[in-house]
């Protein structure tokens, strides 16, 4: 790639970043339904055509946003790591801390709240959130538990249910109370205790007898 192409590529990336940032702010402030592509262009300080050059529709923009958000959740790397596959406690602790850290920011909780609130009017939002974000993450954990079961390190008959149970023990105190509006805050030490307790309870039930 020559100097001109590099500058152009950099410009495209920068504009895309501006648009995504503007859209995220507007979605959180006004909701998905009340945010137009024109409004996003104005907030991003770019031409309307530039927005459509980057994203063919508001739905495509939302899809890109979901993919970007969940790209920061390193569950695929964790669940395929040799140490995690050899030591269930080490792997589950890493997954648990990744989950706890993923939902730390108020913005991440606000985004989930917006998806839930707007999902009734725009069912495609929930579908996109599940298919491009939460779904693959949960599938990775489920596959991880299945591999541990095949290695006889765990004894799980329903790995999908077990995934929900494990993540639920972390999400309930750290996420869902905030989604419904309770302003509960936890220190890093308190979050660690929640994760460690969840792992120990999970292993206490699912380790081979």
C-alpha angles and dihedrals in degrees: 000000000000128000094266093049091048091053091048093048090048090051092051091050092048093049091047089052091050091051095047092048092048093047093049092052093048094045090053094045101041107012130248096279096052094047115090129192088245090056091049091051091051093048092047091047093232134117119273088240090056090057092052091046088059099036123022092209143359088259090057090049091052091049091054090049093052092048091050094049094050093044086077091062104088096197095126092057093045097048094049096045116117094231091051091050092049097044118037094192093052092047095046091047090054092048091046094050090047089054093047092049093045092064098040098104122078088225093062090052091046090052092053090047090052092051091051094045094048096038093090092058095036110031090178089071093063091042091052093045091051099040098043101030127013095026098059091043093053091043090055092053091046091051089048092054090047091054091049089050092051089051087052091238089119132025107219125153096183110035094176091057091043090053091054091047093051096045091042092060088059102034096049097064098028103037120013097052087057093045090059090049107266110138098218117160128194131195120232089257092052091049090051091052091051091051094045092049091050092051094047093048091047093050091043088063102033104039112108112267 
